[in-house]
Amino acid sequence: MFETDAATATTELGIDTRITLVAAGLLFILALILGVWKFQQISASPDATAHIYVDIAHRATLLYSFATLLLAVFTELSSWPTAVNLTADIVVLIFFLAAIAAYIVHGLLRDTTNQFHGQTGKLGTKISMIALIIGEVGGFLVLFTGFIAGQF
């Protein structure tokens, strides 16, 4: 929780929040670097476009960086223990990073314009998507319920 010392007017964030904010900053830096890669491809392309997965990697990372800021807010305002909040953050961030890594790999390899083409009926894909849904939605629900419990 926010702890303010009136004499110095400083605010001490929880370690879970600070770690999540560092992750948000790192994701934002990565998004900016991916934007440079995207611009390089646009500049070198006869039709002024980047590979679709370079574009997706850039945009998704920007969105994930801001989503991670949202995680940090709910983490700071959650009434759950630090370990619970940090675990929830890490689970969500692992799935964010896995998606970004997949987009970057497809952008580097230029091997597909649809990573799910021919994959949707496969057991591994179904398991991965179920894990992603449970991890991202469940991780956020932990933080959100901690916020609700602590604030109302």
C-alpha angles and dihedrals in degrees: 000000000000110000113190125191105208093208095057099020093222125149121216114205122203117260089245090057093044092051091048091049090051088052090051091051093048091049090050091051089049090050090053091050090048087052089058089051090048092050091048090054092045090051093049096044121095089219094042095243135123122223108280093245092050087054092046092048091052096046096041092050091051090051093045091051091057092041087055089055087056090051089052092054093051090044092055093047096043119110093210119106118276092250092055093048094045092048090052091049093049093049092052092044093051090058092045090052093045091054092047091048091051091050092049092049092050089047092051095045096038084210101141145009091208119036091194096053106123092359105084096089095046120108094227091055092048092049091047093050093046089050090049092050093047093043099047099035094037094046092051092045089056090056094041094050089048088054092048092047092048100042104039 
